[in-house]
């Protein structure tokens, strides 16, 4: 969400979602006693269902300014902050659940979880891991398939998004180095913090190469980035810096487990006398391709698209990584430019997605009837 989370606006969005769902007859559990609000929405007396749709209603800061909060349509695209990530899918979920409840069709075993802190990693309550833990502890319930509705039409012009069975994990670390303020002209041969950062960055990259798959086919690889570094004061040339901080972000494929690289990074930082704080750490997930609810979704896709789905992988981390037992997938609509000034959603991808949700719901209802 950046430096300005606009928490009042996040809460306002949660209230709009709550009021919309309740006024349409849907059942809602509203978690509003925390810094970040969240909701679980379901059909009446069907809150704990085998399939859980997942979404978020927070956004990153607008780019370049607040004018991005004024959406507009141009051609086939809806422009605006959050349009591709993933407010259009959230709106589709809400409308579909409302319509399904009003129709004479059976109510399928599907509920919806919406959180207000996905963009900052969901480290605090009530992010997805906290809600899932709450449901398990209080209701002895956990979904058998989680579907994160992030876009999976990455080119931005697909009518049907991929069904992504694997989702990369995420680790974020904050590193702090300390030195002393000295006159830059007489500080001697000791490395200053700028030089130390350059050397330590190279050493951390070597550690990453030993533990992560950083090269491979089809771009399905892990990734390490240094998204920020702060050292010294701009314009001050004659005083060396006494503190430096930088961030490390690792996005890992499910086959690369984060525990080993974390341990080696902690040992390395201890030897170097620098501070390391792990802020987020969740391994990637790979859904069982034989999951019966996934198979039901694939059948719904075939019925609506009249073609086989593309079974892919999702590079950005999503809430699917919190799915119990790793049984989470990513399946959404089409859009381009998330987190950018040109963010836009491909409007023609909305209706096919809605129709697939309906076919998916029909298949689940038929499955339940046969089981009964």
Steps between C-alpha positions, in 0.01 A plus 500: 500500500801727525558772756139618497264210564185719514357277769179699522437433133582131547245485781250690291540243221439220751177668615379534140564128442333407828190710431469376142515136605268530800241703311489230229432223749848352521649400834801703616759468772661842536833523681513870583682504836845496347728746324411334169137396444397179327184314403379149435188489286285198427158375407263480800582211731784398264797691632748213542527363148759282321590774250616847604537793263766748619543868424622830642361853498813700587722660236851641470552874480372669184740588221571779427240663726146468634353550154547124457212454742270647235432196278412531135426271208690524175427241233492156659683607815410632843781725622571582863685391811397146593314432175732213401603419858233370575193710574319400181519134601382586854202682348431197278501273805256725684258531208517128423423400860210748512359372171545136599311555824211670317475231235326166535831319448642297790747680722845349446762430765693822438578787738707816465782642713596864453792667680624856531877451530611279212732762354722518809534123533208416734734479797247650744144406591276455323693383197425170332722284728336649809150444366576143399648432843193657665264280298697187584522584869141618552303306236732201444471589133744542217427520126608219270577735212583872513470710184683835501334716236809693392525559126632206299456655159840670510505635142187696580291390203401141588133414538592211729773517762733209568439269794828522691572191708827630644557831675835636611565563868629820657770600747576859598797592717619831641875539555667770711874579506662744743815706472620833635488856381846619404659761279515338158847645437667336801299181558784280377476175308201353682206424276217747536139378501453561129796276421386243756155484343647428158711214636227353720246516216736292286548245779125469558449441127753213519305347789182531296659327202581202722144459626268634230420407141584834339516379139283258309249446224174690453595768753382274785787584734558651840608862528697721738475878496634786711202737474641782714823621656550798728846623593643845568337837447454643149722803447725426800840411359739543791339276766486122479168330579441337839203285402385324186193287433388302201229254409517152352200345327506136392222347292547125502355223288344219709799273434734747677436494875577822684610351834852412387581837343358679802729302731810576292411869471455521877839337555667727245354817651604392849859454383492839327360671808191628323134479599253287307124506547272254322171677431325248274578137419268258324607227260340467159214256448418240239142375493437131450385473135261223608322720755132421425389862529774609262383233258147639531628847410685360199177339382318834538772669296464244220124544495509880472814550289450188287873443529759366740624742767860610511642363826771745597701646787461834678816705549378769746419374847128482577280398790494149350832434677307481829267222381482207743716214381615710204162443330480845346484618140491837328227561243382840391422729212724704266683824558834677472710749693418415863664749740581729205358824362357310201312234701195380310258209490377323186122541527407216256657248742237570768198322350683174412634486856149551641368222278777266613418574863140404427601180322738421786220554751266276301760225493558521875125489567461194276794337677341564841166361383663183371692460825176549696 
